[in-house]
């Protein structure tokens, strides 16, 4: 029955068009939603976020006009310390998995462990750090505890990105190195790592963005208080010394959470909007930097 | 591939060890062109190789140690509720009253965790139901309909969305979603619905990018065969691509659920934190994570209240292990299906 067949073909075509329209609408909605979220945060908080006194003054607990000076510094300081600990560790583990690991039960155990770590809720990681570093080690709420919590939080992501970067280096480059009489280690250091560097740098910066915004792992490790900082103080045991890693250090993300859950700051909305805008600007900057550096390094590598 | 790597690394090790020992006998006689004894160089090389292997192996071992000690510590504290404080696990999992400072009729503290367990599962399932059409639509768009726009606009947008900190989502939920829910549902606006909506936006990038991977892994020949039979694009997507990618899509959803289940602060900010079994989607409720976030800092270590909080953390931990297990089972099943 040709008429029936053509009817079915027409119906199929109509369905095809409808589905395409619906899917395009969904995608349009997602893009709009993202734009709305970012514009909303920036529009509400930009006034505060570009105000130097907000960015440098101390937070207030019961008065209006508090700033986020210590929180801003703490966020970056914690990030740097976290990366100093987690990058070499993840790099080592990733090199082991990508270059050395034999295909046996031990290796699959390591892979499973990393997978488990990556799916653990960050609050559980924070509580583990609370138990081990804050209480058992007796470090209290401190930058040291917080940085280690963030390290545990950051390791699985970083190991996976670095491992993927190493494994995506073509096998013939590895073989060439080995054939030249280089040992596996020399091949890794002189051939594999430089080739994988753009992807590693991109992954590192993206993970930095994630660490920068993390709060749940920090509320019980780096703590929820930000002592006023004195940048002329270099006494590493003093709570007001910015570089002291044994002082509690509330970050920007924790600050937003804390003032909203306590709800005692009178200009709560203005302060949290401003802080959120600063946070989003930093995250956007990390994202752009990752793209830019990744492209730049990639170009440099292929041009040479 | 893995075995080949192993063998070649082993061979390299044997080779350099042999060279080391052979030239080790002839240290005095042979001197390299650079003036350095050739043997010392070889020895240093094989030593360096060993050092490199040990250092990287140590890093990997350290990661494993962290995971094992994390599970051990949380389990130790979480289980002491039942083994030290003598609380009946059945009372913990099925009790609907959460008030650990008071004791019930049986003289035991009221530590029913059912409200939080119900709350956690409700927000997880509801956010998943909300996110599936969006994630699937976006993935189909990026792989099947317009890969150019997909990689130029959609993927960067999703990456950006992943980067937005969870407290910022919580804040937006608090300032926009909660008042919106309040305006039409009455009450406070806090509850499962607000929590699920926030979570849906948060897990969207995770689920979408995994779904994209799943669709991309469907061989192009499947699509070509379908088109050759005269199928439209939508027929191809619906009957061929989605079915072939089903295990991958399920994995994407399960991993999204794992993330939703464990998310703490964003949910805590909008769910209302009332540890009662929710009667509707728009009344205040609580999740495992929200109660943990709120209470852990207030209770001294070693008290029953504190132990019970660790039990909640243990439930979270075990659930995330269960999610991984499900992902592995899906993977294994799809492998055996393909083999048939």
Interface residues (C-beta under 8 A of the other chain):
Chain A: X12 X13 X15 X16 X19 X20 X22 X23 X24 X26 X27 X29 X30 X31 X33 X34 X37 X38 X40 X41 X88 X89 X90 X91 X92 X93 X95 X96 X97 X99 X100 X101 X102 X103 X104 X107 X109 X110 X113 X114 X115 X116 X117 X119 X120 X121 X122 X123 X124 X125 X127 X128 X130 X131 X132 X135 X152 X155 X159 X178 X183 X184 X185 X186 X188 X189 X206 X209 X210 X212 X213 X214 X215 X216 X219 X220 X224 X253 X254 X256 X257 X260 X261 X269 X272 X273 X276 X279 X280 X283 X284 X286 X287
Chain B: X2 X3 X5 X6 X8 X9 X10 X12 X16 X45 X46 X48 X49 X51 X52 X53 X55 X56 X57 X58 X59 X60 X61 X62 X63 X64 X66 X67 X68 X69 X70 X71 X73 X74 X77 X133 X134 X137 X138 X140 X141 X145 X153 X154 X157 X158 X159 X160 X161 X162 X163 X164 X165 X166 X167 X168 X170 X171 X172 X174 X175 X176 X201 X204 X231 X232 X233 X234 X235 X237 X238 X255 X258 X259 X261 X262 X263 X264 X265 X268 X269 X289 X292 X293 X294 X296 X297 X301 X310 X313 X316 X317 X320 X321 X323 X324
